[in-house]
C-alpha cells in the first residue's frame, strides 16, 4: 500500500507547475492519468476495507 502511495508522490512531483501552462496537452494527460490512478487506489483500498 505504502509503495503505491510513494509512486503517487513521485508522479505528483513530475506535474508541471500550474502557472507554466495548465491547459497544455501533456499537463491534461498527466492530470487525467493521476486521477485515474488515484481512483483505482481508492477503489482498491475500499475493497480491502470491506472484505
FIKOLZA-1660 file (N, C-alpha, C; in steps of 0.1 Angstrom, whole numbers, plus 5000, padded with zeros to 4 digits):
% residues 51
   i   px   py   pz ch aa at
   1 5008 4988 5000  A  X  N
   1 5000 5000 5000  A  X CA
   1 5009 5013 5000  A  X  C
   2 5018 5013 5009  A  X  N
   2 5027 5025 5010  A  X CA
   2 5035 5027 4997  A  X  C
   3 5039 5016 4991  A  X  N
   3 5047 5018 4979  A  X CA
   3 5039 5024 4968  A  X  C
   4 5026 5021 4967  A  X  N
   4 5017 5028 4957  A  X CA
   4 5016 5043 4961  A  X  C
   5 5015 5046 4973  A  X  N
   5 5015 5060 4978  A  X CA
   5 5027 5067 4974  A  X  C
   6 5039 5061 4976  A  X  N
   6 5051 5067 4972  A  X CA
   6 5052 5069 4957  A  X  C
   7 5047 5060 4949  A  X  N
   7 5047 5062 4935  A  X CA
   7 5038 5074 4931  A  X  C
   8 5027 5076 4938  A  X  N
   8 5018 5087 4935  A  X CA
   8 5025 5100 4938  A  X  C
   9 5033 5100 4949  A  X  N
   9 5040 5112 4953  A  X CA
   9 5051 5115 4943  A  X  C
  10 5058 5105 4938  A  X  N
  10 5068 5107 4928  A  X CA
  10 5062 5113 4915  A  X  C
  11 5050 5107 4911  A  X  N
  11 5044 5112 4899  A  X CA
  11 5039 5126 4901  A  X  C
  12 5034 5129 4913  A  X  N
  12 5029 5143 4915  A  X CA
  12 5040 5153 4914  A  X  C
  13 5052 5149 4918  A  X  N
  13 5063 5158 4917  A  X CA
  13 5067 5161 4902  A  X  C
  14 5062 5153 4893  A  X  N
  14 5065 5155 4879  A  X CA
  14 5055 5164 4872  A  X  C
  15 5044 5167 4879  A  X  N
  15 5033 5175 4873  A  X CA
  15 5039 5189 4871  A  X  C
  16 5037 5194 4859  A  X  N
  16 5042 5208 4856  A  X CA
  16 5035 5218 4865  A  X  C
  17 5041 5228 4869  A  X  N
  17 5035 5238 4877  A  X CA
  17 5023 5245 4870  A  X  C
  18 5013 5247 4878  A  X  N
  18 5000 5253 4872  A  X CA
  18 5003 5266 4864  A  X  C
  19 5012 5274 4869  A  X  N
  19 5014 5287 4862  A  X CA
  19 5022 5286 4849  A  X  C
  20 5029 5274 4847  A  X  N
  20 5036 5273 4834  A  X CA
  20 5026 5272 4823  A  X  C
  21 5017 5263 4823  A  X  N
  21 5006 5263 4812  A  X CA
  21 4997 5252 4816  A  X  C
  22 4987 5255 4824  A  X  N
  22 4977 5245 4829  A  X CA
  22 4969 5238 4818  A  X  C
  23 4968 5245 4806  A  X  N
  23 4960 5240 4795  A  X CA
  23 4968 5232 4785  A  X  C
  24 4981 5230 4787  A  X  N
  24 4989 5223 4777  A  X CA
  24 4984 5208 4777  A  X  C
  25 4986 5202 4766  A  X  N
  25 4982 5188 4764  A  X CA
  25 4989 5178 4774  A  X  C
  26 5002 5179 4775  A  X  N
  26 5009 5170 4784  A  X CA
  26 5003 5171 4799  A  X  C
  27 5001 5184 4803  A  X  N
  27 4996 5186 4816  A  X CA
  27 4982 5179 4818  A  X  C
  28 4973 5181 4808  A  X  N
  28 4960 5175 4809  A  X CA
  28 4961 5160 4809  A  X  C
  29 4969 5154 4801  A  X  N
  29 4971 5140 4801  A  X CA
  29 4976 5134 4814  A  X  C
  30 4986 5141 4819  A  X  N
  30 4992 5137 4832  A  X CA
  30 4982 5138 4843  A  X  C
  31 4974 5149 4843  A  X  N
  31 4964 5150 4853  A  X CA
  31 4954 5139 4853  A  X  C
  32 4949 5136 4840  A  X  N
  32 4940 5125 4839  A  X CA
  32 4945 5112 4843  A  X  C
  33 4958 5109 4840  A  X  N
  33 4964 5097 4844  A  X CA
  33 4965 5096 4859  A  X  C
  34 4969 5107 4866  A  X  N
  34 4970 5108 4880  A  X CA
  34 4956 5105 4887  A  X  C
  35 4946 5111 4881  A  X  N
  35 4932 5110 4887  A  X CA
  35 4928 5095 4886  A  X  C
  36 4931 5089 4874  A  X  N
  36 4927 5075 4872  A  X CA
  36 4934 5066 4882  A  X  C
  37 4947 5068 4884  A  X  N
  37 4955 5060 4894  A  X CA
  37 4949 5062 4908  A  X  C
  38 4946 5075 4911  A  X  N
  38 4941 5078 4925  A  X CA
  38 4927 5071 4927  A  X  C
  39 4919 5071 4916  A  X  N
  39 4906 5065 4917  A  X CA
  39 4907 5050 4919  A  X  C
  40 4916 5043 4911  A  X  N
  40 4918 5029 4913  A  X CA
  40 4924 5026 4927  A  X  C
  41 4933 5034 4932  A  X  N
  41 4938 5032 4945  A  X CA
  41 4927 5033 4956  A  X  C
  42 4918 5043 4954  A  X  N
  42 4907 5044 4964  A  X CA
  42 4898 5032 4963  A  X  C
  43 4895 5027 4951  A  X  N
  43 4886 5015 4949  A  X CA
  43 4893 5003 4956  A  X  C
  44 4906 5002 4954  A  X  N
  44 4914 4991 4959  A  X CA
  44 4913 4991 4974  A  X  C
  45 4916 5003 4980  A  X  N
  45 4916 5004 4995  A  X CA
  45 4902 5001 5000  A  X  C
  46 4891 5006 4993  A  X  N
  46 4878 5003 4998  A  X CA
  46 4875 4989 4998  A  X  C
  47 4879 4981 4988  A  X  N
  47 4877 4967 4987  A  X CA
  47 4884 4960 4998  A  X  C
  48 4896 4965 5002  A  X  N
  48 4903 4959 5013  A  X CA
  48 4896 4961 5026  A  X  C
  49 4891 4973 5028  A  X  N
  49 4884 4976 5040  A  X CA
  49 4871 4968 5041  A  X  C
  50 4864 4966 5030  A  X  N
  50 4851 4960 5031  A  X CA
  50 4852 4945 5033  A  X  C
  51 4863 4939 5029  A  X  N
  51 4865 4924 5030  A  X CA
  51 4868 4920 5044  A  X  C
% end
